[in-house]
Amino acid sequence: MTARTGPSQPAAPGNHAARRPELDAMRALVVVGLVFFHASLVFDSRDDYYVKNAETTQITFFIAALCVIWAMPLLFLIAGLGSWHSMRRRGPGGFAVERLLRLGVPLVFATATIMPLPQWLRLRADPAYHESYLAFLPKFYTVRLDLSDFPFILRGTYFETGHLWFVVLLLTFSLLLAAVARWAPPTLEWPAALSRPRGGLLVLGLPIALVCAFVGLEESFSGWSRWAFLLFFLYGYFFVTDPRFRAAMRRDWVPAAIVGVALVAVGVPGFVIAGDAPGADAFTDMTPLAIGARALYGLAGWCWLVAILGALDRPRTPSTGADRPPRRLYAYLSSAVLPLYVLHQPIVVAVAYFVVGWKAPILVEYLVIVVVSLVLTVGVYDLLVRRTRVTRFLFGMREPTATSG
């Protein structure tokens, strides 16, 4: 594989820096899918979500397992790919500044403005709690410094980053990468061997499996370890842009999909069994069954990503005028991903707070929460975020260019 010894190094022959619209589409699909996912937690019997319906079900657990195994890892992988292109254009220093603006600003702004809402609604679900939102805010912002859970260094009785854990981790990984690239530019040659034998790419799943097995999983991070996410991010940075790696993904996506499905078929039941014993925690227990189930989970996640990226990476015909509406849609979705991610969960929780009191079937309540939340999330983004320079800056959006429309 082509060594990447610094951001100014020319790309390998055939390594095109053109945007891959299918990845923009997948990012948007994952973020929109999170509305469906978080709405399902309202009815999940295993999850302690902000707002809970009186009637719950276990079906949502098994459906969610098929989504979390690839969705958030895919976002980190694509973020790593984008980081490589950004690093080449800006250098380590410019890349760090750009990440601080595009991730740090919306993180601070959202934490200061909308993140207290889910916690307050959790308390309001108790009929005995009558405190107003304004009275609750000082309690939310009462924090202390605690480095034991790096990079989540602020702790408080009510304070949380909530779903913005993704932004915290992505910003941390980006700044660490910029520091490493500045002082010790990374060079990788050995992974080229993995692109030659059929199925060789699956070997890269072994480090992920080991992290999941022996470091453990974290339920609050979509059932993954934060350090597994770091590996996905680095894989996107180092490998996915290489033309030989991409070719190997296209070649191996079918066996990767078969292996991934088989691993899930074995691993998920093992995971459930390991966690059903009294006092057991399949996410962290060091029993042989729990370790084995987590290892299969980590390896399956990587196989699913190889399958998804390989299946989507198809040759394209040259762009024509007929493509313009899809290109506009891709540009719209690409810009919207981060703001939609930031906005969606407080809106889902607020909608669910008013719906769960209905005496309606679970499916009806679920569909209402999903539809209303989607409409409100997209509406708030389109009407209140994307149309002014100040709000675009606060939500980490780039200024539109002449070619973006």
ZAMARGU-4260 file (C-alpha; in steps of 0.2 Angstrom, whole numbers, plus 5000, padded with zeros to 4 digits):
<rodrens>
0) 5000/5000/5000 | 5006/5017/4996 | 5015/5025/5011 | 5007/5041/5018 | 5021/5050/5025
5) 5013/5067/5026 | 4999/5078/5020 | 5008/5085/5006 | 5013/5068/4998 | 5005/5065/4981
10) 4991/5052/4980 | 4995/5035/4973 | 4991/5033/4955 | 4973/5030/4952 | 4969/5036/4970
15) 4956/5049/4966 | 4951/5062/4978 | 4934/5065/4971 | 4919/5064/4982 | 4911/5047/4984
20) 4892/5051/4984 | 4887/5034/4990 | 4896/5038/5006 | 4887/5054/5008 | 4871/5044/5005
25) 4876/5031/5018 | 4880/5044/5031 | 4863/5053/5028 | 4855/5036/5029 | 4863/5032/5046
30) 4858/5049/5053 | 4840/5047/5047 | 4840/5029/5054 | 4845/5036/5071 | 4828/5044/5072
35) 4820/5026/5070 | 4833/5019/5082 | 4831/5031/5096 | 4812/5031/5094 | 4812/5012/5096
40) 4821/5014/5113 | 4806/5022/5120 | 4798/5005/5119 | 4813/4994/5122 | 4812/4983/5138
45) 4831/4982/5140 | 4835/5001/5138 | 4834/5015/5151 | 4829/5028/5139 | 4824/5046/5144
50) 4806/5043/5140 | 4798/5026/5142 | 4782/5019/5136 | 4771/5009/5149 | 4771/4995/5137
55) 4788/4988/5131 | 4794/4974/5120 | 4810/4965/5117 | 4809/4964/5098 | 4817/4981/5097
60) 4833/4974/5105 | 4835/4961/5091 | 4831/4974/5077 | 4843/4986/5084 | 4857/4973/5085
65) 4857/4972/5066 | 4859/4991/5065 | 4872/4995/5078 | 4884/4982/5072 | 4888/4993/5057
70) 4880/5010/5058 | 4891/5020/5070 | 4907/5011/5064 | 4903/5016/5046 | 4902/5034/5052
75) 4919/5033/5060 | 4926/5025/5045 | 4919/5038/5033 | 4925/5051/5045 | 4943/5044/5044
80) 4942/5044/5025 | 4937/5062/5025 | 4951/5066/5037 | 4964/5060/5025 | 4958/5071/5011
85) 4957/5086/5023 | 4974/5083/5030 | 4981/5082/5012 | 4974/5099/5008 | 4977/5108/5025
90) 4991/5100/5033 | 4990/5094/5052 | 4989/5112/5059 | 4975/5117/5047 | 4966/5101/5049
95) 4966/5103/5068 | 4959/5121/5066 | 4946/5115/5054 | 4940/5101/5066 | 4939/5112/5080
100) 4928/5124/5071 | 4917/5111/5062 | 4915/5099/5077 | 4920/5109/5093 | 4909/5124/5090
105) 4893/5113/5087 | 4898/5103/5102 | 4899/5117/5114 | 4884/5126/5107 | 4873/5111/5107
110) 4878/5106/5125 | 4874/5124/5131 | 4857/5125/5122 | 4848/5109/5118 | 4857/5095/5128
115) 4848/5099/5145 | 4831/5095/5137 | 4831/5076/5137 | 4837/5075/5155 | 4824/5087/5161
120) 4810/5077/5152 | 4817/5062/5160 | 4814/5070/5177 | 4797/5077/5171 | 4791/5059/5167
125) 4789/5057/5186 | 4773/5065/5191 | 4780/5071/5207 | 4793/5082/5199 | 4787/5100/5195
130) 4803/5109/5193 | 4804/5121/5178 | 4816/5120/5164 | 4825/5136/5169 | 4826/5130/5187
135) 4834/5114/5181 | 4847/5122/5170 | 4859/5127/5184 | 4859/5109/5190 | 4863/5103/5173
140) 4878/5114/5171 | 4885/5110/5188 | 4900/5100/5183 | 4917/5095/5189 | 4933/5090/5180
145) 4936/5071/5180 | 4950/5063/5169 | 4945/5045/5173 | 4933/5044/5158 | 4944/5052/5145
150) 4939/5061/5133 | 4923/5064/5143 | 4931/5075/5156 | 4916/5084/5163 | 4905/5076/5176
155) 4890/5081/5185 | 4874/5074/5193 | 4863/5078/5178 | 4876/5084/5165 | 4879/5073/5150
160) 4885/5074/5132 | 4871/5062/5127 | 4871/5057/5109 | 4885/5070/5106 | 4897/5057/5112
165) 4900/5054/5094 | 4906/5072/5091 | 4917/5071/5107 | 4926/5055/5101 | 4927/5061/5083
170) 4935/5078/5088 | 4947/5069/5100 | 4952/5056/5087 | 4955/5070/5074 | 4966/5080/5086
175) 4976/5065/5091 | 4978/5061/5072 | 4984/5079/5069 | 4997/5078/5083 | 5004/5062/5077
180) 5004/5068/5058 | 5013/5084/5064 | 5027/5076/5074 | 5028/5058/5067 | 5020/5057/5050
185) 5013/5040/5048 | 5019/5027/5036 | 5011/5011/5032 | 5017/4999/5019 | 5013/4981/5026
190) 4994/4982/5023 | 4996/4980/5005 | 4998/4962/5007 | 4981/4961/5014 | 4973/4967/4998
195) 4980/4953/4987 | 4973/4936/4994 | 4954/4934/4993 | 4947/4938/5010 | 4963/4945/5016
200) 4955/4961/5021 | 4945/4952/5035 | 4961/4950/5045 | 4959/4969/5049 | 4944/4964/5059
205) 4955/4954/5072 | 4962/4970/5081 | 4944/4976/5082 | 4938/4959/5089 | 4952/4959/5102
210) 4948/4976/5108 | 4929/4971/5110 | 4934/4955/5118 | 4946/4961/5131 | 4943/4979/5133
215) 4924/4977/5133 | 4909/4986/5126 | 4900/5001/5131 | 4881/5002/5130 | 4881/5021/5130
220) 4891/5021/5114 | 4879/5011/5103 | 4886/4995/5111 | 4904/4997/5105 | 4920/5002/5113
225) 4927/5019/5110 | 4944/5012/5106 | 4936/5000/5093 | 4929/5016/5085 | 4946/5023/5085
230) 4952/5008/5075 | 4937/5011/5062 | 4942/5029/5061 | 4961/5025/5058 | 4956/5011/5045
235) 4946/5024/5035 | 4961/5036/5036 | 4974/5024/5031 | 4966/5011/5020 | 4950/5016/5012
240) 4957/5029/5000 | 4970/5017/4993 | 4964/5010/4975 | 4970/4993/4979 | 4961/4992/4995
245) 4945/4998/4987 | 4947/4985/4973 | 4949/4972/4986 | 4933/4978/4995 | 4924/4977/4978
250) 4931/4959/4975 | 4928/4953/4993 | 4911/4960/4998 | 4901/4944/4995 | 4912/4933/5006
255) 4913/4947/5019 | 4894/4948/5019 | 4892/4929/5021 | 4905/4929/5035 | 4897/4944/5043
260) 4879/4936/5043 | 4886/4920/5050 | 4895/4928/5064 | 4880/4938/5069 | 4869/4922/5069
265) 4881/4914/5081 | 4887/4929/5091 | 4870/4938/5095 | 4862/4922/5103 | 4878/4920/5113
270) 4878/4938/5118 | 4860/4936/5124 | 4864/4920/5134 | 4879/4928/5142 | 4869/4943/5148
275) 4854/4934/5154 | 4862/4926/5170 | 4858/4934/5186 | 4871/4949/5189 | 4879/4945/5172
280) 4884/4959/5160 | 4889/4953/5143 | 4897/4970/5139 | 4911/4968/5152 | 4911/4951/5160
285) 4927/4941/5157 | 4918/4924/5156 | 4923/4914/5141 | 4906/4915/5133 | 4905/4934/5135
290) 4923/4936/5128 | 4919/4925/5113 | 4903/4934/5109 | 4911/4951/5110 | 4925/4945/5099
295) 4912/4938/5086 | 4903/4955/5087 | 4919/4965/5083 | 4924/4954/5069 | 4906/4954/5062
300) 4906/4973/5062 | 4921/4974/5051 | 4915/4961/5039 | 4899/4971/5037 | 4908/4987/5033
305) 4919/4978/5020 | 4903/4971/5012 | 4893/4988/5012 | 4908/4998/5005 | 4912/4985/4993
310) 4895/4983/4986 | 4892/5002/4985 | 4908/5006/4976 | 4903/5002/4958 | 4909/5011/4942
315) 4900/5026/4937 | 4896/5034/4921 | 4902/5052/4918 | 4891/5065/4925 | 4878/5073/4914
320) 4865/5086/4915 | 4852/5073/4919 | 4862/5069/4935 | 4859/5087/4942 | 4844/5084/4954
325) 4853/5069/4962 | 4869/5079/4964 | 4859/5093/4972 | 4851/5080/4984 | 4869/5073/4988
330) 4875/5091/4992 | 4860/5094/5003 | 4862/5078/5012 | 4880/5080/5014 | 4879/5097/5022
335) 4864/5092/5033 | 4872/5076/5041 | 4880/5085/5056 | 4866/5097/5060 | 4853/5083/5058
340) 4863/5072/5070 | 4865/5086/5083 | 4846/5090/5082 | 4838/5073/5081 | 4838/5066/5099
345) 4831/5080/5109 | 4817/5082/5096 | 4814/5063/5097 | 4813/5064/5116 | 4802/5079/5116
350) 4790/5071/5104 | 4790/5054/5113 | 4786/5063/5130 | 4769/5069/5123 | 4765/5052/5114
355) 4769/5039/5127 | 4753/5044/5137 | 4742/5039/5123 | 4732/5023/5124 | 4737/5017/5107
360) 4746/5001/5101 | 4765/5002/5101 | 4766/5002/5082 | 4755/5017/5081 | 4764/5027/5094
365) 4781/5022/5086 | 4776/5028/5069 | 4769/5044/5076 | 4786/5048/5085 | 4796/5043/5070
370) 4786/5054/5057 | 4784/5069/5068 | 4802/5069/5074 | 4808/5067/5056 | 4797/5082/5050
375) 4803/5093/5065 | 4821/5088/5063 | 4822/5092/5045 | 4811/5107/5047 | 4822/5115/5060
380) 4837/5111/5050 | 4830/5119/5034 | 4822/5134/5041 | 4832/5138/5056 | 4850/5132/5053
385) 4855/5131/5035 | 4849/5148/5030 | 4860/5160/5040 | 4879/5162/5041 | 4878/5162/5060
390) 4868/5147/5062 | 4878/5137/5049 | 4894/5141/5059 | 4886/5136/5076 | 4881/5119/5068
395) 4898/5116/5060 | 4892/5119/5042 | 4904/5125/5028 | 4899/5140/5018 | 4890/5135/5002
400) 4901/5136/4986 | 4896/5139/4968 | 4897/5120/4964 | 4887/5114/4979 | 4871/5117/4972
</rodrens>
